[in-house]
Amino acid sequence: MSDLPRCPKCSSEYTYEDGNLYVCPECAHEWVKDAIRESTDRKPVVRDAHGNELADGDSVTVIKNLKIKGSSSVVKVGTKVKGIRLVEGDHDIDCKIPGIGAMQLKSEFVKKA
């Protein structure tokens, strides 16, 4: 089996090298060899409400009452959340809140503990 990467557009395994490019014969997509390495190495920088950089495994504190959509529950100010995980998207923190369960938070409503 080839050690070449799959096509990022159609996931085809039949890619081949052409100079400094990888080429997919199925969808005709071409990309630079270093582009995949760069995209996997870079992680988005996520900052809390005070500008502190957050990382996976950090503990954060909620700085605003947050209503839970579709429920009458509220995440109260001062709730400490341990062991966060950073994800891509609008809600960039994945966590488990004690007494509520798994949910996603926006980094603008937390501060690093």
Beta strands, then each sheet from edge to edge (+ up, - down):
strand 1: 16-18
strand 2: 21-23
strand 3: 30-32
strand 4: 46-47
strand 5: 53-54
strand 6: 60-62
strand 7: 66-67
strand 8: 74-75
strand 9: 80-81
strand 10: 85-86
strand 11: 93-97
strand 12: 101-105
strand 13: 110-112
sheet 1: 1+ 2- 3+
sheet 2: 4+ 5-
sheet 3: 9+ 6- 13+
sheet 4: 7+ 8-
sheet 5: 10+ 11- 12+
end
